[in-house]
Amino acid sequence: MSDAIAFPPPSHPTDVIVCTTCRPAGASRDLPADGALLFEAVQTAQLQDDAGAWARVRVRGVACLSSCSRACSVAFQAQGKYTFVFGDLTPDDETARHVLACGAMHACASDGMLNRNERPERLRSGIVVRLPPSVS
């Protein structure tokens, strides 16, 4: 009998894409965009991941995800997997950790499916779109 730990099969890393220009309607353009604040918080949280829980998550910012009415927005994307976009996120440290945890879930799921009740609390609502994997 083996005490080996069963890990999920290897799959492609997940890109967590944060819209850096997201800001709620009416927000001042003199202040940093909420999306930029969330992007910074996600990057900072990932740097603090000493256990490597988020090692299969690549974080990048983009100037616009075109979900302006749902600021702040984040997408989860990987080759051969469902793509998810979430909006209405709060740009803070807790949301950043939830975004990374959801990214890790996406990376571990063979098809990228993110079941609502299994997602971190701050990503159980706010879904903008779920796109099927591209066909090659």
Short mmCIF file of the C-alpha atoms (twelve columns), coordinates in Angstrom:
data_MODEL
# 
_entry.id   MODEL 
# 
loop_
_atom_site.group_PDB 
_atom_site.id 
_atom_site.type_symbol 
_atom_site.label_atom_id 
_atom_site.label_alt_id 
_atom_site.label_comp_id 
_atom_site.label_asym_id 
_atom_site.label_seq_id 
_atom_site.Cartn_x 
_atom_site.Cartn_y 
_atom_site.Cartn_z 
_atom_site.pdbx_PDB_model_num 
ATOM 1   C CA . MET A 1   0.000   0.000  0.000   1 
ATOM 2   C CA . SER A 2   1.358   3.383  -0.993  1 
ATOM 3   C CA . ASP A 3   1.093   6.650  0.878   1 
ATOM 4   C CA . ALA A 4   1.510   8.605  -2.358  1 
ATOM 5   C CA . ILE A 5   -0.667  11.647 -2.783  1 
ATOM 6   C CA . ALA A 6   -2.862  11.677 -5.888  1 
ATOM 7   C CA . PHE A 7   -2.495  14.890 -7.832  1 
ATOM 8   C CA . PRO A 8   -4.759  15.942 -10.696 1 
ATOM 9   C CA . PRO A 9   -3.363  15.206 -14.143 1 
ATOM 10  C CA . PRO A 10  -1.102  17.928 -15.508 1 
ATOM 11  C CA . SER A 11  -2.811  20.485 -17.693 1 
ATOM 12  C CA . HIS A 12  -2.131  23.873 -19.172 1 
ATOM 13  C CA . PRO A 13  -1.566  26.793 -16.803 1 
ATOM 14  C CA . THR A 14  -4.410  29.230 -16.401 1 
ATOM 15  C CA . ASP A 15  -4.090  32.858 -17.372 1 
ATOM 16  C CA . VAL A 16  -5.818  35.164 -14.931 1 
ATOM 17  C CA . ILE A 17  -6.454  38.298 -16.932 1 
ATOM 18  C CA . VAL A 18  -7.337  41.418 -14.963 1 
ATOM 19  C CA . CYS A 19  -8.809  44.455 -16.689 1 
ATOM 20  C CA . THR A 20  -6.581  47.311 -15.545 1 
ATOM 21  C CA . THR A 21  -8.850  50.094 -16.810 1 
ATOM 22  C CA . CYS A 22  -12.067 48.961 -15.094 1 
ATOM 23  C CA . ARG A 23  -13.765 51.596 -12.999 1 
ATOM 24  C CA . PRO A 24  -17.341 51.866 -11.802 1 
ATOM 25  C CA . ALA A 25  -19.615 54.291 -13.639 1 
ATOM 26  C CA . GLY A 26  -19.064 57.816 -12.441 1 
ATOM 27  C CA . ALA A 27  -15.727 57.033 -10.761 1 
ATOM 28  C CA . SER A 28  -13.206 59.845 -10.881 1 
ATOM 29  C CA . ARG A 29  -10.589 59.606 -13.609 1 
ATOM 30  C CA . ASP A 30  -8.225  61.451 -11.252 1 
ATOM 31  C CA . LEU A 31  -7.921  58.335 -9.066  1 
ATOM 32  C CA . PRO A 32  -6.360  54.992 -10.023 1 
ATOM 33  C CA . ALA A 33  -8.830  52.676 -11.782 1 
ATOM 34  C CA . ASP A 34  -10.310 49.959 -9.586  1 
ATOM 35  C CA . GLY A 35  -9.044  47.435 -12.137 1 
ATOM 36  C CA . ALA A 36  -5.474  48.660 -11.686 1 
ATOM 37  C CA . LEU A 37  -5.888  48.340 -7.910  1 
ATOM 38  C CA . LEU A 38  -7.200  44.788 -8.265  1 
ATOM 39  C CA . PHE A 39  -4.374  43.858 -10.651 1 
ATOM 40  C CA . GLU A 40  -1.819  45.144 -8.134  1 
ATOM 41  C CA . ALA A 41  -3.508  43.255 -5.276  1 
ATOM 42  C CA . VAL A 42  -3.536  39.999 -7.282  1 
ATOM 43  C CA . GLN A 43  0.144   40.365 -8.176  1 
ATOM 44  C CA . THR A 44  1.041   41.099 -4.550  1 
ATOM 45  C CA . ALA A 45  -0.954  38.118 -3.270  1 
ATOM 46  C CA . GLN A 46  0.716   35.805 -5.772  1 
ATOM 47  C CA . LEU A 47  4.153   36.950 -4.629  1 
ATOM 48  C CA . GLN A 48  3.180   35.966 -1.065  1 
ATOM 49  C CA . ASP A 49  2.312   32.386 -2.118  1 
ATOM 50  C CA . ASP A 50  5.118   30.545 -0.312  1 
ATOM 51  C CA . ALA A 51  3.297   27.195 -0.581  1 
ATOM 52  C CA . GLY A 52  3.091   27.296 -4.380  1 
ATOM 53  C CA . ALA A 53  -0.708  26.943 -4.424  1 
ATOM 54  C CA . TRP A 54  -0.933  29.411 -7.290  1 
ATOM 55  C CA . ALA A 55  2.130   28.247 -9.241  1 
ATOM 56  C CA . ARG A 56  0.045   27.172 -12.246 1 
ATOM 57  C CA . VAL A 57  -1.604  30.582 -12.496 1 
ATOM 58  C CA . ARG A 58  -0.180  33.310 -14.745 1 
ATOM 59  C CA . VAL A 59  -1.407  36.801 -13.929 1 
ATOM 60  C CA . ARG A 60  -1.511  39.500 -16.549 1 
ATOM 61  C CA . GLY A 61  -3.261  42.795 -17.006 1 
ATOM 62  C CA . VAL A 62  -4.977  44.073 -20.126 1 
ATOM 63  C CA . ALA A 63  -6.182  47.561 -20.916 1 
ATOM 64  C CA . CYS A 64  -9.810  46.500 -21.446 1 
ATOM 65  C CA . LEU A 65  -11.998 43.389 -21.269 1 
ATOM 66  C CA . SER A 66  -14.993 45.335 -22.651 1 
ATOM 67  C CA . SER A 67  -17.208 44.579 -19.673 1 
ATOM 68  C CA . CYS A 68  -17.223 48.201 -18.579 1 
ATOM 69  C CA . SER A 69  -20.649 48.053 -16.974 1 
ATOM 70  C CA . ARG A 70  -19.390 45.228 -14.708 1 
ATOM 71  C CA . ALA A 71  -16.171 46.758 -13.301 1 
ATOM 72  C CA . CYS A 72  -13.888 45.184 -11.930 1 
ATOM 73  C CA . SER A 73  -13.518 42.298 -14.380 1 
ATOM 74  C CA . VAL A 74  -11.308 39.220 -14.448 1 
ATOM 75  C CA . ALA A 75  -11.048 36.377 -16.981 1 
ATOM 76  C CA . PHE A 76  -9.805  32.804 -16.538 1 
ATOM 77  C CA . GLN A 77  -8.447  31.242 -19.711 1 
ATOM 78  C CA . ALA A 78  -6.364  28.213 -20.716 1 
ATOM 79  C CA . GLN A 79  -5.853  26.151 -23.846 1 
ATOM 80  C CA . GLY A 80  -8.565  23.526 -24.316 1 
ATOM 81  C CA . LYS A 81  -10.668 24.791 -21.398 1 
ATOM 82  C CA . TYR A 82  -13.754 26.863 -20.760 1 
ATOM 83  C CA . THR A 83  -13.098 30.591 -20.423 1 
ATOM 84  C CA . PHE A 84  -14.871 32.478 -17.655 1 
ATOM 85  C CA . VAL A 85  -15.245 36.231 -17.189 1 
ATOM 86  C CA . PHE A 86  -16.421 37.665 -13.881 1 
ATOM 87  C CA . GLY A 87  -17.354 41.247 -13.101 1 
ATOM 88  C CA . ASP A 88  -18.521 43.405 -10.203 1 
ATOM 89  C CA . LEU A 89  -15.450 42.467 -8.148  1 
ATOM 90  C CA . THR A 90  -14.129 44.495 -5.231  1 
ATOM 91  C CA . PRO A 91  -10.496 45.615 -5.655  1 
ATOM 92  C CA . ASP A 92  -9.100  44.418 -2.329  1 
ATOM 93  C CA . ASP A 93  -6.754  41.808 -0.868  1 
ATOM 94  C CA . GLU A 94  -9.463  39.240 -0.099  1 
ATOM 95  C CA . THR A 95  -10.811 39.374 -3.645  1 
ATOM 96  C CA . ALA A 96  -7.247  39.025 -4.944  1 
ATOM 97  C CA . ARG A 97  -6.790  35.793 -2.965  1 
ATOM 98  C CA . HIS A 98  -10.170 34.504 -4.187  1 
ATOM 99  C CA . VAL A 99  -9.210  35.307 -7.794  1 
ATOM 100 C CA . LEU A 100 -5.971  33.339 -7.434  1 
ATOM 101 C CA . ALA A 101 -7.734  30.427 -5.742  1 
ATOM 102 C CA . CYS A 102 -10.267 30.338 -8.572  1 
ATOM 103 C CA . GLY A 103 -7.412  30.461 -11.075 1 
ATOM 104 C CA . ALA A 104 -5.837  27.448 -9.388  1 
ATOM 105 C CA . MET A 105 -9.182  25.613 -9.558  1 
ATOM 106 C CA . HIS A 106 -9.387  26.400 -13.267 1 
ATOM 107 C CA . ALA A 107 -5.827  25.146 -13.806 1 
ATOM 108 C CA . CYS A 108 -6.584  21.858 -12.028 1 
ATOM 109 C CA . ALA A 109 -9.898  21.205 -13.810 1 
ATOM 110 C CA . SER A 110 -9.307  19.198 -16.973 1 
ATOM 111 C CA . ASP A 111 -12.009 21.153 -18.803 1 
ATOM 112 C CA . GLY A 112 -11.734 24.399 -16.839 1 
ATOM 113 C CA . MET A 113 -15.247 24.153 -15.422 1 
ATOM 114 C CA . LEU A 114 -15.774 26.231 -12.299 1 
ATOM 115 C CA . ASN A 115 -18.833 24.951 -10.478 1 
ATOM 116 C CA . ARG A 116 -20.604 27.770 -8.671  1 
ATOM 117 C CA . ASN A 117 -20.727 26.174 -5.215  1 
ATOM 118 C CA . GLU A 118 -17.048 25.221 -5.349  1 
ATOM 119 C CA . ARG A 119 -15.756 28.666 -6.353  1 
ATOM 120 C CA . PRO A 120 -14.381 31.041 -3.725  1 
ATOM 121 C CA . GLU A 121 -17.173 33.151 -2.235  1 
ATOM 122 C CA . ARG A 122 -16.403 36.374 -4.095  1 
ATOM 123 C CA . LEU A 123 -16.612 34.558 -7.430  1 
ATOM 124 C CA . ARG A 124 -19.873 32.696 -6.824  1 
ATOM 125 C CA . SER A 125 -21.754 35.508 -8.509  1 
ATOM 126 C CA . GLY A 126 -20.849 38.190 -10.989 1 
ATOM 127 C CA . ILE A 127 -20.328 35.860 -13.933 1 
ATOM 128 C CA . VAL A 128 -20.387 37.785 -17.205 1 
ATOM 129 C CA . VAL A 129 -19.775 34.951 -19.655 1 
ATOM 130 C CA . ARG A 130 -18.658 31.342 -19.951 1 
ATOM 131 C CA . LEU A 131 -17.215 30.413 -23.323 1 
ATOM 132 C CA . PRO A 132 -16.581 26.841 -24.459 1 
ATOM 133 C CA . PRO A 133 -13.067 25.744 -25.364 1 
ATOM 134 C CA . SER A 134 -11.991 26.690 -28.861 1 
ATOM 135 C CA . VAL A 135 -12.057 23.970 -31.469 1 
ATOM 136 C CA . SER A 136 -8.720  23.385 -33.161 1 
# 
